[in-house]
Amino acid sequence: MNLDVVIAGAGPTGLLLAYELGLAGVPALVLDKAQRPDEQPRANGLVGQITRVLAYRGLLDGTSFHPMAVPRFPFGPLSLELDRLEASPLHVLPIPQRDLEELLHDAAAGVGATVQRGHEVVGFEKKDEGLVVRVQGPTGEYRLTARYLVGCDGARSFVRKHAGIAFPGITSDEVARIARVTMPADEVAIADGTLAVRGVQLALVRPNRTATGSITITPQSILDPSVDPDVYILATSEPRPPHLPDTLTFDELRASVRRVLGTDLPITGARWLRSTVGNSRQADTYRAERVFLAGDAAHLFATGGTALNAGLLDAVNLGWKLAAAVKGTAPAGLLDTYHAERHPAGRRAITHTRAQAALSSSGENADALREVLAELLRYPSPLTHLATLMEGADVTYGPGPLVGTWAPDALDEHMAAALIEPLRGGRAVLVDSTDDGKLAAITGPWRKWVDVAETPGSGPSALVRPDGYLAWADGAPDGLHETLAKWFGTP
Ligand SMILES: Cc1cc2nc3c(=O)[nH]c(=O)nc-3n(C[C@H](O)[C@H](O)[C@H](O)COP(=O)(O)OP(=O)(O)OC[C@H]3O[C@@H](n4cnc5c(N)ncnc54)[C@H](O)[C@@H]3O)c2cc1C
């Protein structure tokens, strides 16, 4: 079978990439080695710019999931009190990962992608102008030829290893034990973001450091109001023992809580128990010729809440570029901009998650660090800086101040409204605010790729890429014509 794009992995990253390709007219084949999706709960939601990107794509239409700016959010053991700012720059989308995967699966299938489960990518080699991909399917091994292969195959990515891409970084010397637990309401008291239980007072949602580790308790109903208020996501973190059993038992979880807190919690039941050792790593390169990496295959973070933002933004960045390459319209160097833009973004996310891990560590130096940073966070500027970093909005895909930023944030309301329809269709758009529409005329040869919205008299005119980022704005160093050629080729 001759294919354009094969995606290894039908997790959120692979499915969104398949949607983005389909939107651009390139139906992808997504292969996943698992027979069915993992039922074990993972993310409870998305944090950062991707929440709004999904909304602009129309992917949340008709669902009960909507991005919202949050009044406060944990930064390691500290709380960012974002309601002190005029507007919170940090957005969340409380959607369980399984729901997100279902939504993305249906969206990808709706634009022509094929998802095959029980098919594992087990090898690939370069051949002529493409790749031969070896797949282990339910009835044995078979081969496909494809022009491009994208490894969205998770943390232990086969594609990354087989492509010989290094994955340097660090492994935590702590182990996290996580479960959904039940604690009866008459045993706990919740007020002002804290939980009082058996004489202990704990901050909710963020890690509480003790002499022996840390404990984080999050009422599941904060994330999903349909869940019983007695259900909590409980996580402890302690030094990693020399031998870590593969599975976590209820007794081990309870023992861990006792070691960390010095007392038992009134847990009456626990589900989805797992222990994990955090890794903080990044692939050296996100591209090796015709092979790309995205999502967990490309980066892993020391603390939670960041991975899906980084991974799904990879998919949105890569989709339209790969589609242009498949159609033969990509200008030289377009595919290289994927690594050039997304690798620094992954590095920034690694930096803030490592900083959160350092802040969560024990010892008097870490105490002092927490105290000093908490003092700084009383001021709007450092608060905004950290929230923007966590949003993933501090990395721009260009020289700035407008070029390279996410357009709906950079443009005025009227102009941002003009982006909705084109971005829903994955189209680039020129927002022309001149009185005579003279910029629109320049786009003539590129109309196949670029829509035009005329908004006379509003803010600066701007060219927005299919992923929603500003490619050009009035006053940018390159002219509009050069910018169109740079991103969409010379027709
Ligand atoms: C308990 C827990 C809580 C989490 N909470 C959050 C959170 O709150 N926020 C957040 O942003 N992130 C969170 N994460 C991280 C998040 O779940 C991952 O970042 C996300 O699943 C990564 O998506 P992905 O598509 O890149 O990879 P994955 O979801 O890992 O998907 C990879 C897929 O590739 C398939 N595969 C592997 N090898 C092959 C192969 N050779 N051929 C074909 N298919 C293959 C696998 O079967 C799998 O389906 C959490 C993770 C865990 C474990």
PDBQT file of the ligand as one rigid body, heavy atoms in Angstrom, charges set to zero:
ROOT
HETATM    1  C1  LIG A 501      -1.701   9.438  35.603  1.00  0.00    +0.000 C 
HETATM    2  C2  LIG A 501      -1.396  10.436  34.538  1.00  0.00    +0.000 A 
HETATM    3  C3  LIG A 501      -1.938  11.707  34.623  1.00  0.00    +0.000 A 
HETATM    4  C4  LIG A 501      -1.646  12.654  33.661  1.00  0.00    +0.000 A 
HETATM    5  N1  LIG A 501      -2.184  13.906  33.780  1.00  0.00    +0.000 NA
HETATM    6  C5  LIG A 501      -1.918  14.833  32.840  1.00  0.00    +0.000 A 
HETATM    7  C6  LIG A 501      -2.508  16.129  32.914  1.00  0.00    +0.000 A 
HETATM    8  O1  LIG A 501      -3.282  16.430  33.827  1.00  0.00    +0.000 OA
HETATM    9  N2  LIG A 501      -2.235  17.013  31.924  1.00  0.00    +0.000 N 
HETATM   10  C7  LIG A 501      -1.402  16.703  30.883  1.00  0.00    +0.000 A 
HETATM   11  O2  LIG A 501      -1.173  17.545  30.025  1.00  0.00    +0.000 OA
HETATM   12  N3  LIG A 501      -0.855  15.476  30.777  1.00  0.00    +0.000 NA
HETATM   13  C8  LIG A 501      -1.087  14.550  31.719  1.00  0.00    +0.000 A 
HETATM   14  N4  LIG A 501      -0.545  13.305  31.609  1.00  0.00    +0.000 N 
HETATM   15  C9  LIG A 501       0.314  13.016  30.442  1.00  0.00    +0.000 C 
HETATM   16  C10 LIG A 501      -0.542  12.650  29.219  1.00  0.00    +0.000 C 
HETATM   17  O3  LIG A 501      -1.390  11.571  29.546  1.00  0.00    +0.000 OA
HETATM   18  C11 LIG A 501       0.398  12.301  28.065  1.00  0.00    +0.000 C 
HETATM   19  O4  LIG A 501       1.237  13.400  27.855  1.00  0.00    +0.000 OA
HETATM   20  C12 LIG A 501      -0.365  11.969  26.789  1.00  0.00    +0.000 C 
HETATM   21  O5  LIG A 501      -1.048  10.750  26.855  1.00  0.00    +0.000 OA
HETATM   22  C13 LIG A 501       0.631  11.920  25.625  1.00  0.00    +0.000 C 
HETATM   23  O6  LIG A 501      -0.085  11.707  24.464  1.00  0.00    +0.000 OA
HETATM   24  P1  LIG A 501       0.627  11.055  23.204  1.00  0.00    +0.000 P 
HETATM   25  O7  LIG A 501      -0.443  10.924  22.182  1.00  0.00    +0.000 OA
HETATM   26  O8  LIG A 501       1.851  11.823  22.861  1.00  0.00    +0.000 OA
HETATM   27  O9  LIG A 501       1.130   9.629  23.714  1.00  0.00    +0.000 OA
HETATM   28  P2  LIG A 501       0.286   8.442  24.339  1.00  0.00    +0.000 P 
HETATM   29  O10 LIG A 501      -0.991   8.916  24.918  1.00  0.00    +0.000 OA
HETATM   30  O11 LIG A 501       1.219   7.708  25.228  1.00  0.00    +0.000 OA
HETATM   31  O12 LIG A 501      -0.098   7.544  23.090  1.00  0.00    +0.000 OA
HETATM   32  C14 LIG A 501       0.891   6.783  22.420  1.00  0.00    +0.000 C 
HETATM   33  C15 LIG A 501       0.177   5.678  21.676  1.00  0.00    +0.000 C 
HETATM   34  O13 LIG A 501       1.143   5.037  20.856  1.00  0.00    +0.000 OA
HETATM   35  C16 LIG A 501       0.878   3.646  20.843  1.00  0.00    +0.000 C 
HETATM   36  N5  LIG A 501       2.132   2.992  20.450  1.00  0.00    +0.000 N 
HETATM   37  C17 LIG A 501       3.268   2.853  21.164  1.00  0.00    +0.000 A 
HETATM   38  N6  LIG A 501       4.218   2.242  20.418  1.00  0.00    +0.000 NA
HETATM   39  C18 LIG A 501       3.658   1.986  19.213  1.00  0.00    +0.000 A 
HETATM   40  C19 LIG A 501       4.141   1.392  18.018  1.00  0.00    +0.000 A 
HETATM   41  N7  LIG A 501       5.395   0.925  17.901  1.00  0.00    +0.000 N 
HETATM   42  N8  LIG A 501       3.293   1.286  16.958  1.00  0.00    +0.000 NA
HETATM   43  C20 LIG A 501       2.004   1.752  17.044  1.00  0.00    +0.000 A 
HETATM   44  N9  LIG A 501       1.512   2.320  18.162  1.00  0.00    +0.000 NA
HETATM   45  C21 LIG A 501       2.330   2.451  19.223  1.00  0.00    +0.000 A 
HETATM   46  C22 LIG A 501       0.420   3.346  22.262  1.00  0.00    +0.000 C 
HETATM   47  O14 LIG A 501      -0.363   2.171  22.315  1.00  0.00    +0.000 OA
HETATM   48  C23 LIG A 501      -0.398   4.597  22.581  1.00  0.00    +0.000 C 
HETATM   49  O15 LIG A 501      -1.758   4.426  22.283  1.00  0.00    +0.000 OA
HETATM   50  C24 LIG A 501      -0.809  12.329  32.563  1.00  0.00    +0.000 A 
HETATM   51  C25 LIG A 501      -0.271  11.041  32.463  1.00  0.00    +0.000 A 
HETATM   52  C26 LIG A 501      -0.556  10.102  33.438  1.00  0.00    +0.000 A 
HETATM   53  C27 LIG A 501       0.047   8.739  33.311  1.00  0.00    +0.000 C 
ENDROOT
TORSDOF 0
